Amino acid sequence: MTKSTAPGPRETKSDLVRRLLSRKTGADLVALQEATGWKPHSVRAALSVMRKAGYTIDRVPAKTDGAAVHHRITGTPETA
């Protein structure tokens, strides 16, 4: 008898963006682009769609000059 190794649920790129933005430090646009392979306008569109879906996404300013601005999920549709 062989073991059946059913693949788990596949993580979509939107799930990946949501997971990266849920981290304590959040993620900058470049990190989101590299993780998804999307162009900048597609990453910004994904953020816009998430906001329309009820997520609260805060923009965390750069702590030093020249550093990237990070975005972070601070509220979900379930908590709104």
C-alpha positions, 0 to 999 in steps of 0.5 A: 500500500502506498501513502497518498500525499495529497497536496495542501491548498495552494497559496495564491499571490493575493494570499502571499501579499496578505501574509507579507502585509500581516507581518509586524514590519509589514512589507515595502512595494519592492518586496511585494513585487519580488515575491509576486513577480508583479509590476508596481501598478499591479501591486498598488492595485492589489492593495486597493482591492484589499482596502475595498474588501475591508482591510485597513492598510497603514502606510508606515513612514521610512525611519531614515532618509532613502529607506522604503515606505512599508505597508502593513495590515492593521485591520481585517474585514472580520474585525471592522 
